[in-house]
Amino acid sequence: MNIGQASNASGVTAKMIRYYEQIGLVRPADRTDSNYRSFGERDINDLRFIKRARSLGFSVKEITSLLSLWRDRARPSREVKGIADGHVADLRSRIAEMQAMADTLSALSDCCAGDDRPDCPILSDLSGDKPAKGPAQSPS
């Protein structure tokens, strides 16, 4: 099948198929006599695999390793699990970082009057100034 048909069958855009071929994530497609790409069922399966792995946030490097392991029927599953567990740890770390960002922005937004006055703790924080504090609290 041609690249358009491969795209429809795999759910991966033709542009991404070309990109994956360029970076070596998928093997170069066979070519017809008129130099058009020709994809087989293995290529479609690889593209579907890549699409699903990308939807789970795996990096190109991780997908390269996973594809290699997927093709190796004698693979030790611990290698696959190691890649997945490492990715989960990375996702959890990024989630924690994003939660901290959301908490900080929420706190800054709560301190902002959002009225016609020019002072704004959000802009103060972004500029590196100390944000305006609320009422002074007595030590306990």
N, C-alpha and C positions, 0 to 999 in steps of 0.2 A: 504494500500500500504506500501511497505517497505521503508527504509530510502533513497535508491537510487531513487525510484520512487517519493518520497516526494520531494527530492532535485530537480529533473527534473521539477516537477509540480509547485514548488514554486520559483525556481531560487535561492534558498539558498543552499550552499554547505552542504554536509553531516557533515563535520567537524563543521560548524557553527551551524547546527541543534543540534548536540550533546552539543556544548558549551552553546547554549541558554537553553537547557534542564538542564544542570549542574548548571547554575546560577539562574535558576528558572524563566526565562523570558517566557518560554513556559512550559506547564504542561508536565510531563513525558509521553511519548507515551505509549499506551497500548502495551502489549507484547503477542506474540503468544505462543503456547505451547512449541515451540522450543526456546523461549526467544528472538526472533527477534522483533524489534520495528515495530509497526503497526500504520500507520497514517490514519486519516480520513479527510473528507473535512474541518471540522472546523480547524484541525491542519494546513492544507495547507493554509487556509485563514489567520490564525494567522501568519504563516511564510511570506506570501506575504505582510501583513500589516507591519511586522517588517522590511522586506527588504526595503520597500518604505520609512518607517520612518528613517531607517539608511541612505538611500541615501540622505535624507534631513538633515542629521547630528544630529538628535536627539540622546541624550544619552540613555543608557540602562534604567536609572531611569525614564527619560521622557517617553520612550516607554512603560515601565511598567504602568505608569499612563494613558497614551493614550489608551493602550490595555484595561485596566479596564473600562475606560470611553466608549470605542467603544462597549464593550459588554453590558454596562448598557443602555438600551433603554430609561430610564427615566432620563438620565444624563442632567445636565444643560450645554448648549453649552458654557457658559462663562468660565467654567473650562478648556475646550479644548482650547478656544481662549486664555486664560491666559497662558497656557503652550506654545502655538505657539508664542504668542507675546514675552514671555520671551526668547524663543529660537531665534527669530528674533533679539532682542536686543543684545543677546550674539554674534550672527553671525556678526552683524554690528560692534561691539566692536573689534572682532577678525580681521575683514577686515581692520579697521582703524589701528590696531597694525601692521598688515602685510604691509599696505601701507606705514606706517612710516619706517618700516624696509627696504622696497624696495627703498624709497626715500633716506635714509641714505646710503645704499650700492651704489646706483647710484651716489650720490654726491662723495663718496669716490673713486669710480671707475673713475669718471671724473677727479679727482685730481691725479690719478696715471698715470705716463708717459707710463707705459707698455713697457719699453725698457730694455736694458741690465744693467741698473743701479740697485743697490741693494735696494735703498730707496723706500719705498712703503707706502703711507698713509693708505692703507687698513690694512696691517699688523701692522702698528703703532697703529691704532685705536683698532684693536683686542687685542693688547697687553696692552692697557690702556694708551699708550703714546698719547700725543697730536698730531693729524695729522698735517702735514706740511700745513701751510697756503699759500694761493696765495699771489700775490703782496700786499704790505701794502696799505691800502686805507686811504686817508686823510679824517679827520672828516668833515662832511657837516655842 
